[in-house]
Amino acid sequence: MISVQNVVKTFDRFRALNGLNMEVPDGAIYGLVGPNGAGKSTILRHITGIYRQDSGQVLVAGEPVYENPAVKARIASIPDELYTFLSASTRDMMRFFRGFYPRFDEARYQALKEVFSSVQENIPVRRLSKGMQKQAAFWLSLCCRPDLLVLDEPVDGLDPVMRRQVWSLLMGDVAEYGTTVLVSSHNLRELEDVCDHVGILSQGKVLLERALADLQDNIVKMQIVFQERELPQLPEDLAVLHVSQVGRIHTLIVRGSADEVTNRLAIYAPILMEALPLTLEEIFIYELGGEDYAVRDIVL
Amino acid sequence: MPSVTSCSKERRPCAWFNITLFRKNWSRFWPLWSLYGVIWFLILTVGILNSRSIYDTMPDNYYPTGYVVYAIPMGILLSLGFGVLCAMAVFSYLYSSRPVGLMHALPIRREGLFLTNYLSGLSFFVLPILVVALLTLGAELYAGHGVDLTSLFLWGWCQCMVSLFFYSFAVFCAMFTGHILALPAFYGILNGLVFGLDALFRELARIFLFGFYTSYQLNPWVEWLTPTLCYIDRMGSTGSPNYHFTGLLPVFVYMLAGLVFTGLALLLYRRRHLETAGDVVAVSWLRPIFKYGVAFCSAVVIGTFLWSVFLPQVSHSILWSLLFFLLLTGALGYFIAEMLLCKSFRVFRQGWKGCLCFLILLTLGVSTLEVDPIGFEVRVPQAQQVVEVRLDTPSFAPYDGASSPSVLRREEDIARLVELHQTIIDHQSQLESAERVSSHSYVSQQVGDYMVDVETSGSFYFSFTYLFRDGGTMRRSYRIPVDEELLAEPTSPAAKLDALINAPGLAQQEYLSLYRSGDVLTRVNLSTYTGADQIFSSGADTQLLLDAVLTDLEEGNLGRHYLLENQDRYANCYYNDLTFHFYSQEARSELVEDGHIYQFTITIQTTATHTLEALRELGAEDVLILRSAAP
């Protein structure tokens, strides 16, 4: 659905996107994660056709998205910072979007009124709470019937019930209409629950992108107790991302499948050895550790 | 299975115009168009309705034609103000990242956004004008003083065109800034930029170039490039009784300019980087122009102002003090511009190199002006090259028909002026020292039987324009100091100027500049100190006086003028003037009263023996009183 090829974007000599490549399959829920300033919002603004890249290509459904109304009509987005006209209500904004999006579904707007019942559709959106504004944004976006939904920190401000409700609606659209969802968030636990693909951004580049299952299969946490107290000399070709020790228990984060890593460590005849899957948050932290973005022990 | 919804009938979005956005602009910005409409409604419609009570007191055709035509220029300032307000409103989304994101994620091309917003802003003018025109038509019918559709159409058309220009210009400005408050600032500055730059360059040249001529009259191209001035100067009416509108040419020209600005604005918008929302200058190649432009204008405007405030008595020759102020305020302007561009106060570390380059260039420029490498200051033409010299001088006492000589055509006069010019150049340092000192000194002295405040020193501007045989011109302007000592020194500029204005025959030429053979002398007035003029109207008396005056002029007994109101002037000049009234058989454009009437006035002097004799013959000797006796 989305193909970003070698995109470069510079703001006042600062290179925000540095030859970024990214592929989002049709019907995927793609989670975009990365540290602050990695370029997540910038690439989302390119994908929604707001920014023009200095070089490279941003394709949606095989076509350049910039200045392409036909493609943009298939995209709906919820930015991190919402904007509505000064005194416009949700209903006013519905009429506004209806005038732009050929596939705007007014029947769905009426149907979703029940879901977003806490949003008073006739009072100015700016007078709503942050969470309600987010609900209104979801309400309107879903009514555009997009093929691609681009979300920047989408559930920030929503209560847990509404979060689940919103994700449920999104999942339904993905399942029923094949909608592709590209979501940027720092809430990795939530992304882990909903995403099937993940891309990790750092310094304007995608460090890695994979199906979440592949990603979790390719990195493993080993908890291991050796004969000796100290960690033995491990093979040099074993990609160990992180080592820690509590008592006699060593915890190793190793790149590779659980079986492969277990077999390689078995030659040390450990007293105890267990392979544990990593959460997305742990993967994010350990992958970026190699990018000099590790959690540092700070003594104050 | 997808549900059956309205999306099942898919249509392509219109890329070039969106009626929803158009309507949204109308509903969002109703205060603008309604206020504009209400103002015109009050001026035009209500004005016509109120005319019912005062109709009989006004000239014919004033209602409905004159009133509507007179209302046309009122639209200049209205359009100037509302033009930028409407542009700020409809393109306000460009100045913050959030609305930028909303509007540019919509399925519409930039051209579509531009066109829709531009047209909606323009309609804020056009539709209220149309409504007011219709209401005014109704008011004219109701008032019952007749209907003038032509003037009403002209009013509406002119308002639309003037609004088109100002609005388009504001939209053009809106495209190269990313800050909503910078837009009216740029709009205002650019509207008067050419006028301002012209004034700045002339002021700099006046300060640094000895003899540079500064005229307060605008060059036509400066006027045309300052639209508001041009509209105000040229739009008007012929007045009663026809009330024809004048000034269609600027309306047409600026309409075309407005269309050009619209095209340029669209080009800028297409290339605009949206991440520049919030920047003072949104177009990268304009940033250095802005920075150095602000620095230069600050240097010239604020620098010269501070120089004149803090060092008002410093002479022209000590210009290093001015250079100091120019550099100081130039650097200040440079860093302020840098702060605006970088949106930070911490600009000194990265900006000092550019600032240094600017200050070096400014110093070089000022030094170049001061050194005068092209020889502007010392150029004096050959007298043979000059056909005519037009003078722009103050009036010299006595203040009669030859007190301010205007043109030199005779070879000997031109030669005298060239000689004076060369003398001025030779005394450059002396004149520059006096450049900024314009005080006049007076002393009470006994003149005859009376105590009089006589002028002992002063200075004044003396400007002249050479007209060369090849059609070229050369203008110079100098401030010349005058005192008794300088007047007594024959090689001083003051003495040379005194000689020039009292050259034989020059006064006669000035007095009789309008006189043609065959013109009829109708009467002569002799002014009196105590009351009404004494009038001589019989042919013999008037001819006697004219002959006497002409003889005195011929012999050089009359027409002496003085650079200072000194003792000589008081002792030699009478209070009384003779004014000769003529009637020309043939109508001439330079004359009054349908081109037939003119007059000249001459102050009687003690040396004018023939004139005094004639007055004695006519019994008018008693009313003569010396200037010293009538201070």
Interface residues (C-beta under 8 A of the other chain):
Chain A: F11 R45 T48 G49 I50 Y51 R52 E67 P69 A70 V71 K72 A73 I75 S77 P79 E81 L82 Y83 T84 F85 L86 R95 F96 R98 G99 F100 Y101 P102 R103 F104 D105 E106 A107 R108 R145 E176 Y177
Chain B: M1 P2 T5 S6 C7 E10 R11 R12 P13 C14 A15 N18 I19 T20 L21 R23 K24 R28 S96 S97 R98 P99 V100 G101 L102 H104 A105 L106 P107 I108 R109 R110 G112 H273 L274 E275
